[in-house]
Amino acid sequence: MTQETPPPDPKQDHGSNAEKDPDTWTTGGEEMTGAQASYLKTLSEEAGEPFDESLNKSDASKRIDELQAKTGRGGS
């Protein structure tokens, strides 16, 4: 019986976008994704903060991090 190696943990993959500084993303200036907008809206409501639909991908990612810290959601 052989033991299979578990799949890599994405949080440990230092090459993933989750670990890169949003300011260095090549697509960071593009409109935020639908997933970012949806999650950011939810976090904004929970935190009692305004939702800014004009954020780009990079700024939305940073705002999500801020609101996760405020609401206790997500993070590590």
MARROGU-743732 format. One record per residue: residue in one letter; x negated, y negated, z of N, C-alpha, C in turn. Coordinates in Angstrom, 1 decimal. Atoms other than C-alpha are relative to their C-alpha. Layout:
+-------+--------+--------+--------+--------+--------+--------+--------+--------+--------+
| mardo |    n_u |    n_v |    n_w |   ca_u |   ca_v |   ca_w |    c_u |    c_v |    c_w |
+-------+--------+--------+--------+--------+--------+--------+--------+--------+--------+
|     a |      X |      Y |      Z |      X |      Y |      Z |      X |      Y |      Z |
...
+-------+--------+--------+--------+--------+--------+--------+--------+--------+--------+
end
This chain:
+-------+--------+--------+--------+--------+--------+--------+--------+--------+--------+
| mardo |    n_u |    n_v |    n_w |   ca_u |   ca_v |   ca_w |    c_u |    c_v |    c_w |
+-------+--------+--------+--------+--------+--------+--------+--------+--------+--------+
|     m |   -0.8 |    1.2 |    0.0 |    0.0 |    0.0 |    0.0 |   -0.9 |   -1.2 |    0.0 |
|     t |    0.8 |    1.2 |    0.1 |   -1.5 |   -3.3 |   -1.0 |    0.8 |   -1.2 |    0.5 |
|     q |   -0.6 |    1.2 |   -0.5 |   -0.8 |   -6.6 |    0.6 |   -0.1 |   -1.1 |   -1.0 |
|     e |    0.0 |    1.1 |    1.0 |    0.3 |   -9.4 |   -1.7 |   -0.4 |   -1.3 |    0.7 |
|     t |    0.4 |    1.3 |   -0.5 |   -1.2 |  -12.8 |   -1.3 |    1.2 |   -1.0 |   -0.1 |
|     p |   -1.1 |    0.9 |    0.1 |    1.4 |  -15.4 |   -0.4 |   -0.2 |   -1.1 |   -0.9 |
|     p |    0.2 |    1.1 |    0.9 |    2.0 |  -18.2 |   -2.8 |   -0.6 |   -1.2 |    0.8 |
|     p |    0.7 |    1.2 |   -0.7 |    0.0 |  -21.4 |   -2.1 |    1.0 |   -0.9 |    0.6 |
|     d |   -0.8 |    1.0 |   -0.7 |    1.5 |  -23.9 |    0.3 |   -0.2 |   -1.4 |   -0.8 |
|     p |    0.1 |    1.3 |    0.8 |    2.3 |  -27.1 |   -1.8 |   -0.6 |   -1.1 |    0.9 |
|     k |    0.5 |    1.0 |   -0.8 |    1.5 |  -29.2 |    1.2 |   -1.5 |    0.0 |    0.2 |
|     q |    1.5 |   -0.2 |   -0.1 |   -2.1 |  -27.8 |    1.2 |   -0.6 |   -0.3 |   -1.4 |
|     d |    0.5 |    0.3 |    1.4 |   -2.5 |  -28.5 |   -2.6 |   -0.4 |   -1.4 |   -0.1 |
|     h |    0.5 |    1.4 |    0.0 |   -4.6 |  -31.6 |   -2.5 |    0.1 |   -0.6 |   -1.4 |
|     g |   -0.1 |    0.5 |    1.3 |   -4.1 |  -32.0 |   -6.2 |    1.5 |   -0.4 |   -0.4 |
|     s |   -1.4 |    0.3 |    0.3 |   -0.3 |  -32.5 |   -5.9 |    0.2 |   -1.5 |    0.2 |
|     n |   -0.4 |    1.4 |   -0.1 |    1.4 |  -35.9 |   -6.3 |    0.4 |   -0.3 |    1.5 |
|     a |   -0.4 |    0.3 |   -1.4 |    2.7 |  -35.5 |   -2.7 |   -1.1 |   -0.5 |    0.9 |
|     e |    1.2 |    0.3 |   -0.8 |   -0.8 |  -36.0 |   -1.4 |   -0.7 |   -1.2 |   -0.6 |
|     k |    0.7 |    1.1 |    0.7 |   -1.9 |  -38.8 |   -3.9 |    0.6 |   -1.3 |    0.4 |
|     d |   -0.5 |    1.4 |   -0.3 |   -1.6 |  -42.5 |   -3.1 |    0.9 |   -0.4 |   -1.2 |
|     p |   -1.0 |    0.4 |    1.0 |    1.5 |  -43.7 |   -5.0 |   -0.6 |   -1.2 |   -0.9 |
|     d |    0.6 |    1.1 |    0.7 |   -0.5 |  -46.8 |   -6.0 |   -0.9 |    0.5 |   -1.2 |
|     t |    0.8 |   -0.5 |    1.1 |   -2.7 |  -44.6 |   -8.2 |    0.7 |    0.9 |   -1.0 |
|     w |   -0.8 |   -0.8 |    1.0 |    0.1 |  -42.7 |  -10.0 |    0.0 |   -0.7 |   -1.4 |
|     t |    0.0 |    0.6 |    1.4 |   -0.2 |  -43.3 |  -13.8 |    1.5 |   -0.4 |   -0.4 |
|     t |   -1.4 |    0.4 |    0.3 |    3.7 |  -43.4 |  -13.9 |    0.6 |   -0.7 |    1.1 |
|     g |   -0.5 |    0.7 |   -1.1 |    4.1 |  -45.3 |  -10.7 |    0.8 |   -1.2 |   -0.3 |
|     g |   -0.7 |    1.2 |    0.4 |    5.4 |  -48.4 |  -12.5 |    1.3 |    0.3 |   -0.7 |
|     e |   -1.2 |   -0.3 |    0.6 |    8.2 |  -46.5 |  -14.1 |    1.2 |    0.0 |    1.0 |
|     e |   -1.2 |    0.0 |   -0.9 |   11.8 |  -46.6 |  -12.8 |    0.0 |    1.3 |    0.9 |
|     m |    0.0 |   -1.1 |   -0.9 |   12.3 |  -44.4 |   -9.8 |    0.9 |    1.1 |   -0.6 |
|     t |   -0.8 |   -1.1 |    0.5 |   13.7 |  -40.9 |  -10.5 |    1.3 |    0.0 |    0.7 |
|     g |   -1.4 |   -0.2 |   -0.5 |   17.3 |  -39.9 |   -9.9 |   -0.1 |    0.6 |    1.4 |
|     a |    0.2 |   -0.6 |   -1.3 |   16.1 |  -37.7 |   -7.0 |   -0.5 |   -1.0 |    1.0 |
|     q |    0.5 |    1.0 |   -0.9 |   14.2 |  -40.5 |   -5.4 |    1.1 |   -1.0 |    0.4 |
|     a |   -1.1 |    1.0 |   -0.3 |   17.2 |  -42.9 |   -5.7 |    1.0 |    0.6 |    0.9 |
|     s |   -1.0 |   -0.7 |   -0.8 |   19.6 |  -40.3 |   -4.2 |   -0.5 |    0.1 |    1.4 |
|     y |    0.6 |   -0.2 |   -1.3 |   17.3 |  -39.5 |   -1.3 |   -0.2 |   -1.4 |    0.7 |
|     l |    0.2 |    1.4 |   -0.6 |   16.4 |  -43.2 |   -0.7 |    1.3 |   -0.6 |    0.4 |
|     k |   -1.3 |    0.6 |   -0.4 |   20.0 |  -44.2 |   -0.6 |    0.5 |    0.7 |    1.2 |
|     t |   -0.3 |   -0.7 |   -1.2 |   20.7 |  -41.5 |    2.0 |   -0.8 |   -0.5 |    1.2 |
|     l |    0.8 |    0.4 |   -1.1 |   17.8 |  -42.5 |    4.1 |    0.3 |   -1.4 |    0.4 |
|     s |   -0.4 |    1.4 |   -0.3 |   18.7 |  -46.2 |    3.8 |    1.2 |   -0.1 |    0.8 |
|     e |   -1.2 |    0.0 |   -0.7 |   22.2 |  -45.5 |    5.0 |   -0.2 |    0.5 |    1.5 |
|     e |    0.3 |   -0.6 |   -1.4 |   20.9 |  -43.4 |    8.0 |   -0.8 |   -1.0 |    0.8 |
|     a |    0.8 |    0.9 |   -0.7 |   18.4 |  -46.1 |    8.9 |    0.7 |   -1.4 |    0.2 |
|     g |   -0.7 |    1.3 |   -0.1 |   20.9 |  -49.0 |    8.5 |   -0.8 |   -1.0 |   -0.7 |
|     e |    0.8 |    0.9 |    0.8 |   18.6 |  -50.5 |    5.9 |    0.6 |   -0.2 |   -1.4 |
|     p |   -0.5 |    0.2 |    1.4 |   19.5 |  -52.0 |    2.5 |   -0.7 |    1.0 |   -1.0 |
|     f |    0.5 |   -0.8 |    1.0 |   19.0 |  -49.8 |   -0.5 |   -0.4 |   -0.9 |   -1.2 |
|     d |    0.5 |    0.8 |    1.1 |   16.9 |  -51.4 |   -3.2 |   -0.1 |    0.8 |   -1.3 |
|     e |    0.0 |   -0.9 |    1.2 |   17.8 |  -49.8 |   -6.6 |   -1.0 |   -0.5 |   -1.0 |
|     s |    1.0 |    0.5 |    1.0 |   15.1 |  -51.9 |   -8.4 |   -1.4 |    0.5 |    0.2 |
|     l |    1.4 |   -0.5 |   -0.3 |   12.1 |  -50.1 |   -6.9 |   -0.5 |    0.9 |   -1.1 |
|     n |    0.6 |   -0.9 |    0.9 |    9.7 |  -48.3 |   -9.2 |   -0.4 |    1.3 |    0.7 |
|     k |    0.3 |   -1.3 |   -0.6 |    8.5 |  -44.7 |   -8.6 |   -1.0 |   -0.2 |    1.2 |
|     s |    1.0 |    0.2 |   -1.1 |    5.5 |  -45.8 |   -6.5 |    0.6 |   -0.7 |    1.2 |
|     d |   -0.6 |    0.7 |   -1.2 |    7.4 |  -48.3 |   -4.3 |    1.1 |    0.8 |    0.6 |
|     a |   -1.1 |   -0.8 |   -0.5 |   10.3 |  -45.9 |   -3.9 |   -0.7 |    1.1 |    0.9 |
|     s |    0.7 |   -1.0 |   -0.8 |    7.8 |  -43.2 |   -2.6 |   -0.4 |   -0.6 |    1.3 |
|     k |    0.4 |    0.6 |   -1.2 |    6.4 |  -45.6 |   -0.1 |    1.1 |   -0.4 |    0.9 |
|     r |   -1.2 |    0.4 |   -0.8 |    9.8 |  -46.8 |    1.0 |    0.6 |    1.3 |    0.7 |
|     i |   -0.5 |   -1.3 |   -0.6 |   10.9 |  -43.1 |    1.5 |   -0.8 |    0.4 |    1.2 |
|     d |    0.8 |   -0.4 |   -1.1 |    7.9 |  -42.5 |    3.7 |    0.3 |   -0.9 |    1.2 |
|     e |   -0.4 |    0.9 |   -1.1 |    8.8 |  -45.6 |    5.8 |    1.3 |    0.4 |    0.7 |
|     l |   -1.3 |   -0.3 |   -0.6 |   12.4 |  -44.6 |    6.2 |    0.0 |    1.4 |    0.6 |
|     q |    0.1 |   -1.3 |   -0.7 |   11.5 |  -41.0 |    7.0 |   -0.6 |   -0.1 |    1.4 |
|     a |    0.5 |    0.2 |   -1.3 |    9.4 |  -42.2 |    9.8 |    1.0 |   -0.6 |    1.0 |
|     k |   -1.0 |    0.7 |   -0.8 |   12.2 |  -44.5 |   11.0 |    1.1 |    1.0 |    0.5 |
|     t |   -1.2 |   -0.8 |   -0.3 |   14.9 |  -41.8 |   10.8 |   -0.4 |    1.4 |    0.6 |
|     g |    0.5 |   -1.3 |   -0.5 |   12.7 |  -38.8 |   11.9 |    0.2 |    1.1 |   -1.0 |
|     r |   -0.2 |   -1.0 |    1.0 |   13.5 |  -37.0 |    8.6 |   -1.3 |    0.3 |   -0.7 |
|     g |    1.2 |   -0.3 |    0.9 |   10.9 |  -35.3 |    6.4 |   -1.3 |    0.0 |    0.8 |
|     g |    1.3 |    0.1 |   -0.6 |    7.3 |  -35.8 |    7.0 |   -0.6 |    1.3 |    0.4 |
|     s |    0.7 |   -1.3 |   -0.4 |    4.9 |  -33.3 |    8.5 |    0.1 |    0.3 |    1.4 |
+-------+--------+--------+--------+--------+--------+--------+--------+--------+--------+
end
